Amino acid sequence: MSEPVTIEVRPARPADAPELVRLRLLMFEAMQGAARPGPWQATAEAVLRERLADPERTTMPAFVVDDPTAPGRLAACAVGTLEQRLPAPGHPEGLFGFVFNICTDPAHRRRGYARACTEALLDWFDAHRVTRIDLHATEGGEGLYRSLGFAEHSVPLSRTRLSPAPAPGAAR
């Protein structure tokens, strides 16, 4: 019987930002059927570098597995956000989490990397006393998330603004 393989997960660092964006592009390609590179990548990299710069105060935790075959590359990641809302009876500290950007490089799939990164992220949320964690699951990821305790909560409404807001007083 073979020994279980230990997966080494670590917190992401600012220097990981380009790789996190590369994996994000792969995630969108898998979800939408085509890569959609663009200016968003530079903005995403800048946001990640800033948010990962102070691990003790970050509101965007990220966990990664390094590519064992290529130094400097990532094999998988899970990123989340921590949001402070007003406390409520079921959420005494008002801390909510959102999980997103769970991706494994195609060359490293089916090895437990996404699960390990997601578990590390959930542990981080637990350590920060987050009482509710949400995510949007793809069909391919739903089994993983259910196995980690996620279930349907509600059907949210959302609004997307595709263009900048008009200037105050401008005609609509």
C-alpha positions in Angstrom: 0.0 0.0 0.0 1.4 3.4 -1.0 1.9 6.2 1.5 -0.6 9.1 1.1 0.8 12.0 -0.8 1.2 15.2 1.3 0.1 18.3 -0.6 2.0 21.4 0.5 -0.3 24.4 0.5 1.0 27.8 1.4 -0.4 31.4 1.6 0.0 33.3 -1.6 2.5 36.1 -1.7 2.6 39.3 -3.8 5.1 37.7 -6.1 2.5 35.1 -6.9 0.1 37.7 -8.5 1.0 37.0 -12.1 0.5 33.3 -11.6 -2.8 33.8 -9.8 -4.0 35.9 -12.8 -2.8 33.2 -15.2 -4.8 30.6 -13.3 -7.8 33.0 -13.3 -7.6 33.2 -17.0 -7.5 29.4 -17.3 -10.6 29.3 -15.0 -12.5 31.7 -17.2 -11.5 29.7 -20.3 -12.8 26.5 -18.7 -16.0 28.2 -17.7 -16.7 30.2 -20.8 -15.1 28.0 -23.5 -12.6 30.7 -24.6 -9.8 32.7 -23.0 -10.7 36.3 -22.7 -7.4 38.1 -21.9 -7.5 41.9 -21.6 -6.8 44.9 -19.4 -8.5 43.3 -16.4 -5.4 41.1 -16.0 -3.1 44.0 -15.1 -5.7 45.4 -12.7 -6.2 42.0 -11.1 -2.4 41.6 -10.7 -2.2 45.0 -9.0 -5.1 44.3 -6.7 -3.5 40.9 -5.7 -0.1 42.4 -5.1 -1.6 45.1 -2.8 -4.0 42.8 -1.0 -1.4 40.1 -0.4 1.3 42.5 0.8 0.2 42.3 4.5 -0.8 38.8 5.4 -1.9 39.8 8.9 -4.4 42.4 7.6 -5.4 41.0 4.3 -9.1 40.9 3.3 -8.2 38.7 0.3 -6.7 35.5 1.5 -5.3 33.2 -1.1 -3.7 29.7 -0.9 -1.6 28.0 -3.5 0.1 24.8 -4.4 3.4 25.3 -6.2 3.9 23.4 -9.5 6.3 20.6 -8.6 7.7 20.5 -12.1 8.3 24.2 -12.8 9.8 26.5 -10.1 7.9 29.8 -10.0 4.7 28.5 -11.4 1.6 27.6 -9.5 -0.3 24.3 -9.9 -3.5 25.4 -8.1 -5.1 28.2 -6.1 -8.1 29.3 -4.0 -8.8 32.9 -3.3 -11.4 34.5 -1.1 -12.6 37.8 0.3 -13.4 38.8 3.8 -16.2 41.3 4.2 -17.2 43.2 7.3 -21.0 43.7 7.4 -23.1 44.9 10.3 -23.4 42.2 13.0 -26.7 40.3 13.3 -28.1 37.6 15.5 -26.6 34.8 13.4 -23.5 36.7 12.6 -22.3 38.4 15.9 -19.2 39.8 14.4 -20.6 40.5 11.0 -17.8 38.7 9.1 -18.7 37.1 5.8 -16.5 35.3 3.3 -16.7 34.7 -0.4 -14.7 32.0 -2.2 -13.7 32.4 -5.8 -10.9 31.8 -8.2 -10.5 28.1 -7.4 -8.4 26.7 -10.3 -6.0 24.0 -11.0 -3.7 24.1 -14.0 -4.9 21.4 -16.5 -1.5 19.6 -16.2 -2.1 19.1 -12.5 -5.8 18.2 -12.2 -7.3 15.3 -10.3 -4.5 15.3 -7.6 -6.4 17.0 -4.8 -4.8 20.4 -5.2 -8.0 22.4 -5.5 -9.4 20.7 -2.4 -6.3 21.3 -0.4 -6.2 25.0 -1.3 -9.9 25.4 -0.6 -9.6 23.6 2.8 -6.8 26.0 3.7 -8.9 29.0 2.7 -11.9 27.6 4.8 -9.5 27.1 7.8 -8.4 30.8 7.4 -12.0 31.9 7.4 -12.7 29.7 10.5 -9.6 31.3 12.3 -11.0 34.7 11.5 -14.5 33.8 13.0 -16.3 34.1 9.7 -19.9 32.9 10.2 -21.0 32.6 6.5 -19.1 31.7 3.4 -20.6 31.9 0.0 -19.4 30.9 -3.5 -20.7 30.4 -7.0 -20.2 26.8 -8.1 -19.7 25.5 -11.6 -21.1 22.1 -12.4 -17.6 20.6 -12.3 -16.9 22.0 -8.9 -20.2 21.4 -7.2 -19.3 18.0 -5.8 -16.1 19.3 -4.2 -18.0 22.2 -2.5 -20.8 20.0 -1.3 -18.2 17.6 0.2 -16.8 20.6 2.1 -20.2 21.5 3.6 -21.6 24.0 1.1 -25.3 23.9 0.3 -27.9 26.1 -1.4 -28.7 29.1 0.7 -30.7 31.5 -1.4 -31.1 32.8 -4.9 -29.4 36.2 -4.8 -30.3 39.1 -7.0 -27.5 41.0 -8.6 -26.9 44.0 -10.8 -24.1 44.4 -13.3 -23.1 47.7 -14.7 -21.2 47.2 -17.9 -20.4 50.9 -18.6 -19.4 53.7 -16.3 -22.1 55.5 -14.4 -23.3 58.7 -16.1 -22.0 62.0 -14.7 -24.4 63.6 -12.2 -26.9 65.6 -14.1 -26.2 63.9 -17.4 -29.1 62.7 -19.5 -29.6 58.9 -19.4 
